[in-house]
Amino acid sequence: MGYLFAWAVRKLGTAADRQVDQALDTGIDRLHTLVSDRLGADDPALQQAAEEARDGQDELAVDTRQWLALTINNAAKKDEEFAKALMVAVEAVQAAARAAGGASAGGDGIAIGGDAEIHAAGGSVAAVRIDGPVTVGIPANPQQPGAEKG
């Protein structure tokens, strides 16, 4: 979904920086053509993605991403040739993105271009991102909230 939205942003959006690697650009164009030919250029999910790109959004809304994914998945289930072509097109775009040295993530993703190492020692915690509470060294009998100390 991210590559399709990247196509829409480049072609329809208001982003000033639309420069991408030529191989990546070609791959994204092919992917978009494949999907829009199969779904039809007037497909409501594709139209919504295009509208969000024109509105200058940095990424697809979660519901639009899900809608588009379900639409493409449904088309792939019904058409084995499309499913195969879709896999080839996505793999080509991913290879071009790696070759271009680019790292990108959408939604709640985190992209790291290159090597990354994360270390934790001595009962500590290390992560790129932690979504939620973390406790290290929980006592054997933790007190319940509001319980009297004594």
C-alpha positions as CSV (number, residue, x, y, z in Angstrom):
1,M,0.0,0.0,0.0
2,G,2.9,2.3,0.8
3,Y,4.3,2.0,-2.7
4,L,1.0,2.7,-4.3
5,F,0.6,5.8,-2.1
6,A,4.1,6.9,-2.9
7,W,3.1,6.8,-6.6
8,A,0.1,8.9,-5.9
9,V,2.0,11.4,-3.9
10,R,4.7,11.7,-6.6
11,K,2.1,12.1,-9.4
12,L,-0.8,13.8,-7.6
13,G,0.4,15.2,-4.4
14,T,1.8,18.6,-3.4
15,A,5.1,17.3,-2.0
16,A,8.0,19.4,-3.3
17,D,10.5,16.6,-3.2
18,R,9.4,14.0,-5.7
19,Q,12.9,12.9,-6.7
20,V,13.5,9.1,-6.5
21,D,15.9,6.6,-7.9
22,Q,15.0,5.9,-11.6
23,A,14.8,2.1,-11.0
24,L,12.6,2.7,-8.0
25,D,10.5,5.2,-9.9
26,T,10.0,2.7,-12.8
27,G,9.1,-0.1,-10.4
28,I,6.5,2.0,-8.6
29,D,5.0,3.1,-11.9
30,R,4.7,-0.6,-13.0
31,L,3.2,-1.6,-9.7
32,H,0.6,1.2,-9.9
33,T,-0.2,0.3,-13.5
34,L,-0.7,-3.3,-12.6
35,V,-3.0,-2.6,-9.8
36,S,-5.0,0.2,-11.5
37,D,-5.4,-1.9,-14.6
38,R,-6.7,-4.9,-12.6
39,L,-9.0,-2.8,-10.2
40,G,-9.9,-0.1,-12.7
41,A,-8.7,3.5,-12.4
42,D,-12.1,4.4,-10.9
43,D,-11.9,1.9,-8.1
44,P,-13.1,3.6,-4.9
45,A,-10.2,2.5,-2.8
46,L,-7.7,3.8,-5.4
47,Q,-9.6,7.0,-5.7
48,Q,-9.5,7.5,-1.9
49,A,-5.8,7.0,-1.9
50,A,-5.4,9.5,-4.7
51,E,-7.5,12.0,-2.9
52,E,-5.4,11.7,0.2
53,A,-2.2,12.2,-1.9
54,R,-3.7,15.3,-3.5
55,D,-4.6,16.6,0.0
56,G,-0.9,16.5,0.9
57,Q,-1.1,13.7,3.5
58,D,2.2,12.1,4.4
59,E,0.7,8.6,4.5
60,L,-2.5,6.8,3.9
61,A,-5.2,6.9,6.6
62,V,-5.4,3.6,8.4
63,D,-8.8,2.8,7.1
64,T,-7.8,3.7,3.5
65,R,-4.8,1.5,3.8
66,Q,-6.9,-1.4,5.1
67,W,-9.6,-0.8,2.4
68,L,-7.0,-0.8,-0.4
69,A,-5.2,-3.9,1.0
70,L,-8.5,-5.8,1.2
71,T,-9.5,-4.7,-2.3
72,I,-6.1,-5.8,-3.8
73,N,-6.2,-9.0,-1.7
74,N,-9.6,-9.9,-3.0
75,A,-8.6,-9.3,-6.6
76,A,-5.5,-11.5,-6.1
77,K,-7.6,-14.3,-4.6
78,K,-9.8,-14.2,-7.7
79,D,-7.0,-13.9,-10.3
80,E,-3.9,-16.1,-9.9
81,E,-2.0,-14.4,-12.7
82,F,-2.6,-11.0,-11.1
83,A,-1.4,-12.4,-7.7
84,K,1.8,-13.7,-9.3
85,A,2.4,-10.4,-11.2
86,L,1.7,-8.4,-8.0
87,M,4.3,-10.4,-6.1
88,V,6.9,-9.9,-8.8
89,A,6.2,-6.2,-9.0
90,V,6.4,-5.7,-5.2
91,E,9.6,-7.7,-5.0
92,A,11.1,-5.6,-7.8
93,V,10.2,-2.3,-6.1
94,Q,11.6,-3.6,-2.8
95,A,14.9,-4.6,-4.5
96,A,15.1,-1.2,-6.2
97,A,14.5,0.5,-2.8
98,R,17.2,-1.5,-1.2
99,A,19.6,-0.8,-4.1
100,A,18.8,2.9,-3.8
101,G,19.8,2.8,-0.2
102,G,16.5,4.2,0.9
103,A,14.7,3.3,4.0
104,S,11.0,4.1,4.4
105,A,8.2,3.1,6.7
106,G,4.6,4.0,6.8
107,G,2.0,3.8,9.5
108,D,3.5,3.0,12.8
109,G,6.6,1.5,11.1
110,I,10.2,2.5,11.8
111,A,12.7,2.4,9.0
112,I,16.4,2.2,9.5
113,G,18.7,2.5,6.5
114,G,21.8,0.5,7.2
115,D,23.1,-1.4,10.2
116,A,21.5,-1.0,13.6
117,E,22.5,-2.5,16.9
118,I,20.5,-2.4,20.1
119,H,22.0,-3.6,23.4
120,A,20.7,-4.0,26.9
121,A,22.7,-5.1,29.9
122,G,22.4,-5.4,33.6
123,G,18.6,-5.8,33.7
124,S,17.9,-2.8,31.5
125,V,15.7,-2.5,28.4
126,A,16.7,-1.4,25.0
127,A,14.5,-1.0,21.9
128,V,13.9,1.2,18.9
129,R,10.4,1.9,20.2
130,I,8.3,0.6,23.1
131,D,4.5,1.1,23.0
132,G,3.3,0.6,26.5
133,P,4.5,0.3,30.0
134,V,7.8,-1.5,30.7
135,T,8.9,-2.7,34.2
136,V,12.3,-4.1,34.9
137,G,13.1,-6.1,38.0
138,I,9.6,-6.8,39.2
139,P,9.6,-7.6,42.9
140,A,8.4,-11.1,43.9
141,N,5.3,-9.7,45.7
142,P,4.4,-6.4,44.1
143,Q,2.0,-4.2,46.0
144,Q,-1.3,-3.6,44.4
145,P,-2.3,0.0,43.7
146,G,-3.8,1.5,46.8
147,A,-2.5,-1.2,49.1
148,E,-1.2,0.1,52.4
149,K,2.6,-0.1,53.0
150,G,3.7,-1.6,56.2
